[in-house]
Amino acid sequence: MADKPIREDVHRRDFMKIAGGASAVAMTGLAGCTGGSDTDGGSDADDGSDAPSYPDGDIRYIVPFSEGGGTDTYARQVIPQMADALGTNIAIENIPGAASLRGTGELFFSEPDGYTFGGFNPPSTPVSAMVNPPNFEMTELAGVGTYARTPFVIVANADYEVESFSDLVDRYADGELEIFAGKERGGVDHVMALLMQGLYDFPWDRYVGYDGSGPAVQATIADEVPATISTDTAALSAVESGRADAIVCMSSNGTSVFPDLPSVTDEGFDNIDFIGELRRGMFAPSGTPSDVIQTLTGALETALASDPVQEWSESTGNVIEYGGPGVAEDAVANAFELIPQNVDLEAVRQEV
């Protein structure tokens, strides 16, 4: 899930439809520095306008997952650089829950004034909305931009010495392993796990959901669960420490975080790229002024090109790729089109 577009011409060899709190806040940026400048370097006051320049105060960035997951990890690299580009503070606020719909709902119902934006990753949060429809329309959010593509991987507790994905499937089939994990029930990981039950004859017995990939990986290395779905970003430190083994990449495009890791298609299993990789995006409430969106997306593009972000990307293998507001909105729209074509959502609802 590496740096290639989400494929709409997914190989579907008779794809099986599936059958039968408190938020954490971190402030980044320039303390006490507010206001901005227009494109020619002067303030709005220079041209006689009484309106303050944007941004004229602190900004909130919502991460609808717990700390330590892939979305949070990217935010803590990219958002400080956006804050520098905007000349203001940006508070990172983690609001997990409801398979990322709680934080996304907070984003949706925030004032469309440019002082709240947030990040989620199609098809992940759209899948949550399709399984448990919320009281808002995600497609109405305004795209700010995209910044990466991220594949899902499966990791296992290193003590089990799992040799391959086929070996993992066999261990569940033999009854040696029973519990499988990922993010919350009804979310994209749960849907992927159910899909694999039918498509790959992967007979896990019980699914345990966590607030994000970070907690799911922590549960795996603590042997609460033997194996979990995770983003490659969130799994990196556990694998590097030797406490977890990366077993397989769910995207046929592979993963630059674990460049030698085979994909499910490498191991002879069907392609599920429509759900096996994420397009990481940033969004603002519907009605956010277009000039504000342009300011935010310009700051995103500047942040991604900054030395700290580029050096982090190079050292970790986490892909950085800028896409404009329309790319973010298209990623959401594509998810709502492609997932129902491949997944029996009503069957998923019965499992939640």
Stockholm file with secondary structure:
# STOCKHOLM 1.0

chainA/1-352         MADKPIREDVHRRDFMKIAGGASAVAMTGLAGCTGGSDTDGGSDADDGSDAPSYPDGDIRYIVPFSEGGGTDTYARQVIPQMADALGTNIAIENIPGAASLRGTGELFFSEPDGYTFGGFNPPSTPVSAMVNPPNFEMTELAGVGTYARTPFVIVANADYEVESFSDLVDRYADGELEIFAGKERGGVDHVMALLMQGLYDFPWDRYVGYDGSGPAVQATIADEVPATISTDTAALSAVESGRADAIVCMSSNGTSVFPDLPSVTDEGFDNIDFIGELRRGMFAPSGTPSDVIQTLTGALETALASDPVQEWSESTGNVIEYGGPGVAEDAVANAFELIPQNVDLEAVRQEV
#=GR chainA/1-352 SS CCCCCCCSSCCCTTCCCCCCCCCEEEEEECTTCCCCCCTTSCCGGGGTCCSCCSCCSCEEEEESSCTTSHHHHHHHHHHHHHHHHHTSEEEEEECCCGGGHHHHHHHHTSCSSSSEEEEECTTHHHHHHHHSCCSSCGGGSEEEEEEEEEEEEEEEEGGGCCCSHHHHHHHHHTTSCCEEEEECTTSHHHHHHHHHHHHSCCCCCEEEEESSHHHHHHHHHTTSSSEEEEEHHHHHHHHHTTSEEEEEESSTTCCSSSTTCCBTTTTTCCCCHHHHEEEEEEEECTTCCHHHHHHHHHHHHHHHHSHHHHHHHHHHCCCCCCBCHHHHHHHHHHHHHHHHHHSCHHHHHHHC
#=GC SS_cons         CCCCCCCSSCCCTTCCCCCCCCCEEEEEECTTCCCCCCTTSCCGGGGTCCSCCSCCSCEEEEESSCTTSHHHHHHHHHHHHHHHHHTSEEEEEECCCGGGHHHHHHHHTSCSSSSEEEEECTTHHHHHHHHSCCSSCGGGSEEEEEEEEEEEEEEEEGGGCCCSHHHHHHHHHTTSCCEEEEECTTSHHHHHHHHHHHHSCCCCCEEEEESSHHHHHHHHHTTSSSEEEEEHHHHHHHHHTTSEEEEEESSTTCCSSSTTCCBTTTTTCCCCHHHHEEEEEEEECTTCCHHHHHHHHHHHHHHHHSHHHHHHHHHHCCCCCCBCHHHHHHHHHHHHHHHHHHSCHHHHHHHC
//
